[in-house]
């Protein structure tokens, strides 16, 4: 072999060694990048899983809270007792200091324990918060899920909704990433369609129990408007000036807004306009043998507070001609005439409104 053969062989060996070195460098430098990519994918996967879990818990909490309100109302009707003074039967490790003696204590017991007065409420068995966390832990074992309710708060959000606020300890892992945190989750729960327990507590008559629904408020309120509101048994927001009772107040049997619930809503949501009012159908009361006094305002909470109705309204109904032994015609207080801007109202000692004979 001449010198050119030796040179060619040497160059070939050098090039081969160079290629092997480059390949080794590429493999070594790529491994950390691949590992980082796997970690990022795993972390993102766990993040989205936990966020989805929180949304599911929020929906479960909304269902649980809504059912607890319905069952608490049923308990009021079955017992003929309000929920003032109700003491929670605790079934978990943490202390419910927010719910000393009231409707919130009863609802918290239903949501967390599925009981009232310590007795199981069958409809709540599959809708308690611990029931939901147990199902999640069983269903997603591959994530090592652990979810515990650390605390629970209920507060009025506005006139038509209350909030369930849960502090939940969540931990999960997918062998690539790990998550652990105490998360505050909030669900807003509508009371529309639920029955108003205050009507039952004040009358003892289940047949005249209205359900919460909002009145349609036109630009001009006249007698016909009021007749429609009475017929539909609808409700209107009541702010602190008028002090209509909130949903929780109505469960407690309060016929006015209490500072306890007002202050709580102001603390959590920056607003304490949480009251509701309706026009009580005094004629319907009378038809169900409920003792009535037609000198009071027909605004529900004012009627139960024996507040005088010094005004009549043109176009509202008068039942006296049909039932001469009773004085059944619409009455309202001056303050609410001003609130609604009622057209056709007459106030004073001698009331002479153009009424519809009914």
PyMOL commands that set and color helices and strands:
alter all, ss='L'
color gray80, all
select helices_A, chain A and resi 3-79+103-113+122-124+129-139+141-143+197-203+206-208+223-232+247-252+259-269+282-287+300-304+334-340
alter helices_A, ss='H'
color red, helices_A
select strands_A, chain A and resi 115-116+119-120+146-156+161-173+178-190+235-238+275-278+311-313+317-318+345-347+356-357
alter strands_A, ss='S'
color yellow, strands_A
deselect
rebuild
show_as cartoon
